[in-house]
C-alpha cells in the first residue's frame, strides 16, 4: 500500500475530542422556514396555519442556514438537527394521525428528505455537491461550527396506509416488512416486558419496523450509507434508541465508522440511562460512543422543579462518575423533544438561567434544546409531546443568550471546564459551589437557587487575591483559599483562570481507568522515550485525577513524534516516588501521531 494512503491518525489510535463544544439541538421543522415559496399543493401533511401540532410547519435547512449568525452570536459551536433522511410520506395510523415531523421514520438512508431542501431534485444528495445541505456545511465550517447528524439504526417506519418498513437504497426498494424474504427485519411483535433485555433488543418499539442486525446485508447497508454522510463532511453523529440493539452490533458499527473518519464524534440515546444502571454503564464504557446523560438530566429537573432534594441530587450523580470510563465526555442536557420543557414544569426565567449556568460549567458536553435561550415553551397539556416542539418565534438577545455566550466562550478556551475534575465545595438543597481544575486552569462556580445567604468557603483552589465574576462583574477576594461570600437570591457567580495549553509537534491525550489510587496518591506514565523519562521515575509524566476511576493528561512529544514508543503506568503512594507501584503487565507499544493530537484510552492492569 502506498504510504500516502495510510491514515496515521487511525494507526496511532486517534480519538476525537469534543469537550470544548456547546451543542444546540433543534427540531428542524420547528426552527426556521427559509423557503416559504416551495410548492405545497396537495400536501396533506403540511399546515401553513401552524395550528395542527401533528403536521409539518415548514422549517428547513435554508431557515437554519439563515440563522447561523444568530447561533454563532451566543457561542453555539455545534448544531444537531433531527434526522434528515428521506422518510415515509404518509400519516401514521392510529387514534391521532401524525406526520413524521420528527424525522425518525427513515425509508432511504442515501437520500435527504426533499422537505428540508430548496428543491425536490436535491434529494439525491450524493450525486452532487451543490445542494442546500452542502452549502449549510460550508457555512457552518466557515464559522468554525460543527454539524451533528442524527441517525436511526434500530428501525425504519411504522404502519401507514402505504405499508410498513419499506426501505430503499437510493430509490430502489431493498426491504419490505410485509414481504421480508431476505429477513431484514425482526418479526416478534411489540415489547410487552421492558425488563426483558431480549425483548427490548428484538421486539418493536411503538410498532416501528425493527431491523435484524444479524443480517449482514442490513449491516453493510447501514454502514455504507452513514459513511456517505461522513464523506460529505459531517462532524458528529447522534444515534437514536441504542439500547434496542445488542452491544456487539455497536462495537462493529463504531469501529467501522471510526476507520472511515476517526474525528467523527459519536454519542447515543439510551433513554433514562443512569450510573445506577449497570447495563447502560457497560454500554457507555464498551460501545465506542458516548451517551446522552439522562442521569444528569433527571437530577437537574428534580433540582429546579422542587421534585428532589435540590443540588444534593445533582452532586449524587457526580459522585457516581467513577462508574464511567469517560464521564467528562457524556453529553449533558436538561430537556429535549421527548419531555416537557423546564418552564412548562413551572420553572421561572431566573431559575432556567441558573440551570443553564450549571449545564455549561459542569463536566460533560453541554447540549441546549432549541429556544431555551428565548424562554420558548407551550404549556398545553403540561407541555408534553407535541407541545414541547413549538415554532421558534424570537431571535433577539436575552439574558439567557448573554449567559450562554459568556460560558460557552469560557468552555471553548478554558481546559478546566473542558477536561477537568468536578470537586464540590458546598452542597445543600439551595446552594452549590464547586471547582473545575486541570493543570493550571481553574473555574469556580457558585449557584444559589434559594433566598440570599452567606457562605464561608475554603479549599477553593484559586490563587489568593481578587477575582472577577464572568457574569456579574463582582469581585471575590481569596486568602489562603478561603472566602466569605454573599450570594443574592437566585444568583450565580463564575470565576475562571485560563492556563496555558500543552503545545508540541504531537500531543497525546492519555486517559487511564481503574488505577487503584487512594487520596493523596499520584499517577504517572513512564516509558522508553525522552518525553517519558527513559524509564527513569524522576522523568515520569504526571497525570491529573479527574474522578475515582479516571486520570487524564496531555503529553507533549517532539523527539518521538511519529515513532512507536513503549510505556507503562506507575502510582506514587502519597505522591512520593520512593515506593512506586507499577502495572504488572508487558510494556504497551503505540505509535505517536506524527503531528497534531490523538487520544489514547487505557485500563490499569494488576
Helices and strands as residue ranges (DSSP letters): G 3-5, H 8-11, E 23-26, G 28-30, H 61-66, H 68-73, E 78-81, E 85-87, E 106-112, G 114-116, G 120-122, G 125-127, H 132-142, E 146-151, E 166-169, E 172-176, G 177-179, H 197-202, H 216-232, E 236-239, G 242-244, H 247-260, E 265-268, H 278-286, E 290-291, H 294-305, H 311-318, G 321-323, G 327-329, E 331-332, G 342-345, H 349-361, E 365-369, G 372-374, G 380-383, H 399-413, H 415-419, E 423-427, E 431-438, E 441-448, E 453-457, E 465-468, E 475-478, E 483-487, E 491-497, E 506-513, E 522-527, G 530-535, G 537-539, E 541-542, E 544-547, E 550-557, E 564-572, G 573-575, G 577-579, E 580-582, E 588-591, E 596-603
